[in-house]
Amino acid sequence: MTPQHSFRQQGFTLIEALIVVAIVGVFLSLAAPSFVTFTASQRVKTASFDLYAALTFARSEAIKRRKLVTVAPVSADWNQGWTVSTDVGGTQTTLRSQDPLSAVRISSASASVVYRLDGRISSGSTVGVLIRPATDDPAIQNRCIRVDLTGLPKSTSISSTTCP
């Protein structure tokens, strides 16, 4: 009796591998545009959360230290980041700083936000800071951080390019 040889196929054929690569390519080409929008939207949200946290921190420090605490943009440009500072012994001391954030534009009519020792802001009107993506995209909601006279910041999504 002669032994029977059975041949089993192992792995994939070239045709099967090419079909899988083509299918993956189609899925990636469909997903890439929405991923770009998602990433830009997340950057706007992250920037607004960072600024909100800095404002909340500044208010808390003003109450705790019983001193004026200022949140101000670096080089008079919010896009370059911001600092939270207070006067300690006659010199301005930085309590916290934020580096520039990429792919967002930050604008405000106010040069800074100054918290008094009671946690309220020293200006006579509310302060608004607009955060939007670096490239205009109607699919991405802008964010508005408003600080009312009590000093409490509020973050909202808006579709306009003005922060009320």
Secondary structure, 3 states (H helix, E strand, C coil): CCCCCCCCCCCCCHHHHHHHHHHHHHHHHHHHHHHHHHHHHHHHHHHHHHHHHHHHHHHHHHHHHCCCEEEEEECCEEEEEEEEEEEECCEEEEEEEECCCCCEEEEECCCCEEECCCCCECCCCCEEEEEEECCCCCCCCEEEEEECCCCCEEEEEECCCCCC
